[in-house]
Amino acid sequence: MALVFRFAARSDVGKVRAKNDDSAYAGRYLAVVADGMGGHAGGNIASASTVLDLVHLDRKDYDGDAGTHLADEIQTANSLLSELVSTNPQLAGMGTTVTAMLLNGEKISFAHIGDSRAYRLKDDVFEQISVDHTFVQRLIEEGRLKPEEAEVHPHKNVLMRVLGDVDASPELDLTTFDAEPGERWLLCSDGLNAVLDDATVERVIRETRDLSACVNTLVDLTLAGGSPDNITIVVVDVDTATPEDLRTAALTALPPAREAAGEKDSDVPADDATPGVAIRADVIREDLSSRPHTLVGSAALATETGQIPIVTQRSTERRAAMMLTHKAPPADAADDDGTEDGPAPRRRRWLLPAALALMALILAAVLSLGYVWTQTRYYVAAFDNRVAIYNGVAQTLGPIPLSHVDQTTDIPVSSLPEFQRNRLENTLAASDLRHAQDIVEDLRQSLRALPCPPESDPSPSASPSPTGSASPETASPEPSASASPTAEPSASAPDSPSATAEASPSASASANAAPGEAASCGGRVQ
């Protein structure tokens, strides 16, 4: 049974923002939402780059696991962001969430990183499929915060995992689901759930059968609630394919660029266009026009206007096509039917040695320049159970290491929270030494941010109850002068110092702390 997606999508800048940092794509087999971050520097660039790097996956009949293709392309998109930052340092710090689903046969491959969300309505059950990669969600999982407290937590928007120029191989959530006709999926940026609760979203998803009306209702309700962020929504129904679906259909019309982005003409300054360095998007537009789809947000604006801001440093249309759609540049068709005059063997006798010598020189130059370049890079990793700054890259060239320890800090790796230790295992890439030092300082701050139990301040006049019925809250932490040193602690009378330690909140907190947190409190190694 062949299945396809029926889809609708919409993006809006919200009530506060002047620029749309979100991007989304929906097609017959692919749906993806990306919420960019980085403010004016590059949030829209990060999301547009990532979505446009994935759109060529919108096809059927993958060999093997389609989820592997999806994960590989997301990692490739992450590498592209790093490359863009290396060519334009002003983009440093940009990143994006990605929530994507790829249909292959009767399976849906799902990939997720960040705090954009995916919901599913199937067999009359509405549930959230994705897990937010946020600081407060980690506290909830560790039992240190209640879900209702997370909604008002001051750091609820702090992300722990995103695509960007920091982590060379970010960790993705990857899952495969059985697809059935009739199930409905919702992909959205966090601008939706910042205003609407899950009950309201579920009611709209259940009661609004028309996909476009469903999307518009959710966006309008979010805007009416005063959304402080961009809102991007994709709603997808899984349906049985018709013969028309299985044929390649040309896109009949594209919406105006700023309308698709949810922006107004007045939102962008007139001098924002840079035709001198912009790259035409004809190749990408041609690729998109070969299939039914909806492209919204900054990716739509970038493509439809004929300018690709994510590659403004590039200078040819061929380079844009190769980077964004992974199409190999066409070979130059020059003199295919021409003939060559003169005796070819004599003139070509020296071509092979000359070509080999030239290739050897180029290879040597590339290796030399590559090594020099690696020594301009830095990253943060563990060294002898200490956080250290490395100069170079975390790879080797055969037996030759391409990095060395530049600085060793006094931060014990074992004292860091578990998620920070996991990040160190994968190394934390830095653009320069100052950036690496900032990362180290962030790790040091994470030690200081660990919750510390309040120190008890017992009253000097407090003394143990002679009846042994005093609670840990009223018992003095100092042993009684008349207590026998050999007396065994009683379960109901914590007279001894050890009994008091067992009953104290500090000991209880230490017992429940994670292994990395138990070794540190407020940045002080214990």
Secondary structure, 3 states (H helix, E strand, C coil): CCEEEEEEEEEECCCCCCCCCEEEEEECCEEEEEEEECHHHCHHHHHHHHHHHHHHHCCCCCCCCHHHHHHHHHHHHHHHHHHHHHHCHHHCCCEECEEEEEEECCEEEEEEECCCEEEEEECCEEEECCCCCEHHHHHHHCCCCCHHHHCCCCCCCCECCCEECCCCCCCCEEEEEECCCCCEEEEECHHHHCCCCHHHHHHHHHHCCCHHHHHHHHHHHHHHCCCCCCEEEEEEEEEECCHHHHCCCCCCCCCCHHHHHCCCHHHCCHHHCCCCCCCCCHHHHHHHCCCCEEEEEHHHHHHHCCCCHHHCCCCCHHHHHHHHHCCCCCCCCCCCCCCCCCCHHHHHCCHHHHHHHHHHHHHHHHHHHHHHHHCCCEEEEEECCEEEEEEEEEEEECCEEEEEEEEEEEEEHHHCCHHHHHHHHCCEEECCHHHHHHHHHHHHHHHHCCCCCCCCCCCCCCCCCCCCCCCCCCCCCCCCCCCCCCCCCCCCCCCCHHHHHHHCHHHHHHHHCCHHHHCEECCEEC
